[in-house]
Amino acid sequence: MSGANPLEFLMREMRERLEGIEGLTVYDAWPAPKGAKLPCAVITLINGRWFGGYPDDLQFFEGLLQVDVWARDPAGARALADAIIDKIYRSRVSPGVLDLRLVHSATLPFEEEGVEATWRMVLDFLALTTITK
């Protein structure tokens, strides 16, 4: 990757991978409360770091991306999480992305009084790219 913001680059790469999943709405930022169309996935960059390489020419950038999958039932959340994991692993390496791998997952029920129950599946991916000058 050259001449682009590494944070924006990784977010765009993740979004492009998820957009092809049937029935899934993808958000780059949390939608307004009660404004999300379910089922959906929300991509958040948790952190990033530069390291190694050659400081004058090339460095590595590693970003932790969280994908929150929201659905009306646990089976739906798991099915979408499986589809996301499958899609990521099939396109794990691409121009500009050296590696993209799942490092953590969790299922979290969410209930609020007066709101239909929803299920959240959290998937954390570690992405590796390079930055050239």
C-alpha atoms as a printed R data frame, in Angstrom:
    type eleno elety resid chain resno       x       y      z
1   ATOM     1    CA   MET     A     1   0.000   0.000  0.000
2   ATOM     2    CA   SER     A     2   1.400   3.388 -0.903
3   ATOM     3    CA   GLY     A     3   0.161   6.951 -0.577
4   ATOM     4    CA   ALA     A     4  -3.026   6.113  1.359
5   ATOM     5    CA   ASN     A     5  -4.072   6.350  4.970
6   ATOM     6    CA   PRO     A     6  -3.564   2.816  6.385
7   ATOM     7    CA   LEU     A     7  -6.602   3.108  8.660
8   ATOM     8    CA   GLU     A     8  -8.935   4.047  5.812
9   ATOM     9    CA   PHE     A     9  -7.338   1.424  3.577
10  ATOM    10    CA   LEU     A    10  -7.980  -1.438  6.031
11  ATOM    11    CA   MET     A    11 -11.561  -0.290  6.708
12  ATOM    12    CA   ARG     A    12 -12.262  -0.118  2.949
13  ATOM    13    CA   GLU     A    13 -10.725  -3.552  2.365
14  ATOM    14    CA   MET     A    14 -12.874  -5.122  5.100
15  ATOM    15    CA   ARG     A    15 -16.023  -3.412  3.831
16  ATOM    16    CA   GLU     A    16 -15.428  -4.632  0.264
17  ATOM    17    CA   ARG     A    17 -15.077  -8.204  1.507
18  ATOM    18    CA   LEU     A    18 -18.304  -8.070  3.533
19  ATOM    19    CA   GLU     A    19 -20.497  -6.299  0.973
20  ATOM    20    CA   GLY     A    20 -20.919  -9.434 -1.118
21  ATOM    21    CA   ILE     A    21 -22.664 -11.398  1.633
22  ATOM    22    CA   GLU     A    22 -26.336 -11.808  0.785
23  ATOM    23    CA   GLY     A    23 -28.800 -10.232  3.205
24  ATOM    24    CA   LEU     A    24 -26.140  -8.362  5.204
25  ATOM    25    CA   THR     A    25 -26.121  -4.568  5.560
26  ATOM    26    CA   VAL     A    26 -22.620  -3.239  6.294
27  ATOM    27    CA   TYR     A    27 -21.943  -0.040  8.281
28  ATOM    28    CA   ASP     A    28 -18.588   1.740  8.695
29  ATOM    29    CA   ALA     A    29 -19.854   3.499 11.814
30  ATOM    30    CA   TRP     A    30 -22.521   2.785 14.385
31  ATOM    31    CA   PRO     A    31 -25.913   3.817 12.992
32  ATOM    32    CA   ALA     A    32 -28.268   6.004 14.987
33  ATOM    33    CA   PRO     A    33 -29.975   4.188 17.888
34  ATOM    34    CA   LYS     A    34 -32.659   1.880 16.492
35  ATOM    35    CA   GLY     A    35 -31.588   2.986 12.997
36  ATOM    36    CA   ALA     A    36 -29.792  -0.169 11.908
37  ATOM    37    CA   LYS     A    37 -31.380  -2.517  9.409
38  ATOM    38    CA   LEU     A    38 -31.006  -6.051 10.778
39  ATOM    39    CA   PRO     A    39 -29.193  -8.256 10.074
40  ATOM    40    CA   CYS     A    40 -26.142  -6.040  9.844
41  ATOM    41    CA   ALA     A    41 -22.414  -5.822 10.472
42  ATOM    42    CA   VAL     A    42 -20.629  -2.797 11.923
43  ATOM    43    CA   ILE     A    43 -16.892  -2.438 11.255
44  ATOM    44    CA   THR     A    44 -14.770  -0.628 13.853
45  ATOM    45    CA   LEU     A    45 -11.018  -0.100 13.884
46  ATOM    46    CA   ILE     A    46  -9.980  -0.838 17.476
47  ATOM    47    CA   ASN     A    47  -6.261  -0.041 17.245
48  ATOM    48    CA   GLY     A    48  -3.269  -0.042 14.971
49  ATOM    49    CA   ARG     A    49   0.507  -0.008 15.190
50  ATOM    50    CA   TRP     A    50   3.529   0.531 12.960
51  ATOM    51    CA   PHE     A    51   6.566  -1.703 13.348
52  ATOM    52    CA   GLY     A    52   9.671  -3.202 11.721
53  ATOM    53    CA   GLY     A    53  10.623  -2.870  8.112
54  ATOM    54    CA   TYR     A    54  12.948  -0.168  6.852
55  ATOM    55    CA   PRO     A    55  12.033   3.235  8.377
56  ATOM    56    CA   ASP     A    56  13.087   5.203  5.298
57  ATOM    57    CA   ASP     A    57  11.272   3.041  2.732
58  ATOM    58    CA   LEU     A    58   8.776   0.559  4.134
59  ATOM    59    CA   GLN     A    59   7.087  -0.266  7.439
60  ATOM    60    CA   PHE     A    60   4.449  -2.764  8.494
61  ATOM    61    CA   PHE     A    61   1.063  -1.667  9.814
62  ATOM    62    CA   GLU     A    62  -1.102  -3.987 11.873
63  ATOM    63    CA   GLY     A    63  -4.724  -3.086 12.631
64  ATOM    64    CA   LEU     A    64  -7.289  -4.768 14.853
65  ATOM    65    CA   LEU     A    65 -10.709  -4.588 13.186
66  ATOM    66    CA   GLN     A    66 -13.861  -5.525 15.051
67  ATOM    67    CA   VAL     A    67 -16.899  -6.716 13.124
68  ATOM    68    CA   ASP     A    68 -20.100  -6.701 15.175
69  ATOM    69    CA   VAL     A    69 -22.777  -8.909 13.629
70  ATOM    70    CA   TRP     A    70 -26.336  -8.095 14.740
71  ATOM    71    CA   ALA     A    71 -29.338 -10.358 14.131
72  ATOM    72    CA   ARG     A    72 -32.762 -11.121 15.623
73  ATOM    73    CA   ASP     A    73 -31.855 -14.629 16.798
74  ATOM    74    CA   PRO     A    74 -28.695 -16.509 17.804
75  ATOM    75    CA   ALA     A    75 -28.877 -18.893 14.852
76  ATOM    76    CA   GLY     A    76 -29.023 -15.949 12.435
77  ATOM    77    CA   ALA     A    77 -26.055 -14.253 14.111
78  ATOM    78    CA   ARG     A    78 -24.001 -17.456 13.955
79  ATOM    79    CA   ALA     A    79 -24.911 -18.098 10.311
80  ATOM    80    CA   LEU     A    80 -23.830 -14.591  9.314
81  ATOM    81    CA   ALA     A    81 -20.646 -14.847 11.402
82  ATOM    82    CA   ASP     A    82 -19.828 -18.122  9.610
83  ATOM    83    CA   ALA     A    83 -20.437 -16.461  6.235
84  ATOM    84    CA   ILE     A    84 -18.162 -13.547  7.199
85  ATOM    85    CA   ILE     A    85 -15.373 -15.834  8.406
86  ATOM    86    CA   ASP     A    86 -15.639 -17.938  5.235
87  ATOM    87    CA   LYS     A    87 -15.560 -14.849  3.004
88  ATOM    88    CA   ILE     A    88 -12.557 -13.380  4.844
89  ATOM    89    CA   TYR     A    89 -10.553 -16.597  4.654
90  ATOM    90    CA   ARG     A    90 -11.280 -17.022  0.939
91  ATOM    91    CA   SER     A    91  -9.912 -13.511  0.253
92  ATOM    92    CA   ARG     A    92  -7.450 -13.349  3.117
93  ATOM    93    CA   VAL     A    93  -4.501 -12.056  1.101
94  ATOM    94    CA   SER     A    94  -4.889  -9.467 -1.644
95  ATOM    95    CA   PRO     A    95  -2.851  -6.615 -3.127
96  ATOM    96    CA   GLY     A    96  -1.975  -4.393 -0.200
97  ATOM    97    CA   VAL     A    97  -3.152  -6.832  2.488
98  ATOM    98    CA   LEU     A    98  -0.502  -9.311  3.616
99  ATOM    99    CA   ASP     A    99  -2.705 -11.158  6.110
100 ATOM   100    CA   LEU     A   100  -6.166 -10.950  7.637
101 ATOM   101    CA   ARG     A   101  -7.044 -13.438 10.361
102 ATOM   102    CA   LEU     A   102  -9.618 -14.034 13.066
103 ATOM   103    CA   VAL     A   103  -8.132 -13.638 16.555
104 ATOM   104    CA   HIS     A   104 -11.233 -13.594 18.794
105 ATOM   105    CA   SER     A   105 -14.995 -14.148 18.718
106 ATOM   106    CA   ALA     A   106 -17.840 -13.956 21.229
107 ATOM   107    CA   THR     A   107 -21.639 -14.168 21.283
108 ATOM   108    CA   LEU     A   108 -23.443 -11.518 23.311
109 ATOM   109    CA   PRO     A   109 -27.234 -11.362 23.801
110 ATOM   110    CA   PHE     A   110 -28.648  -7.856 23.992
111 ATOM   111    CA   GLU     A   111 -32.014  -6.948 25.448
112 ATOM   112    CA   GLU     A   112 -33.529  -3.598 26.247
113 ATOM   113    CA   GLU     A   113 -36.958  -2.998 27.719
114 ATOM   114    CA   GLY     A   114 -39.465  -2.332 24.970
115 ATOM   115    CA   VAL     A   115 -37.067  -3.440 22.223
116 ATOM   116    CA   GLU     A   116 -37.164  -6.780 20.473
117 ATOM   117    CA   ALA     A   117 -34.249  -8.977 21.565
118 ATOM   118    CA   THR     A   118 -31.198  -8.955 19.306
119 ATOM   119    CA   TRP     A   119 -28.043 -11.027 19.223
120 ATOM   120    CA   ARG     A   120 -24.536  -9.710 18.714
121 ATOM   121    CA   MET     A   121 -21.637 -11.804 17.491
122 ATOM   122    CA   VAL     A   122 -18.267 -10.066 17.880
123 ATOM   123    CA   LEU     A   123 -15.454 -11.006 15.481
124 ATOM   124    CA   ASP     A   124 -11.982  -9.483 15.912
125 ATOM   125    CA   PHE     A   125  -9.652  -9.624 12.918
126 ATOM   126    CA   LEU     A   126  -5.960  -8.734 12.799
127 ATOM   127    CA   ALA     A   127  -4.945  -7.185  9.483
128 ATOM   128    CA   LEU     A   128  -1.387  -6.672  8.235
129 ATOM   129    CA   THR     A   129  -0.345  -4.297  5.467
130 ATOM   130    CA   THR     A   130   2.734  -2.323  4.461
131 ATOM   131    CA   ILE     A   131   3.318   1.398  4.246
132 ATOM   132    CA   THR     A   132   5.796   2.679  1.664
133 ATOM   133    CA   LYS     A   133   7.127   6.180  1.207
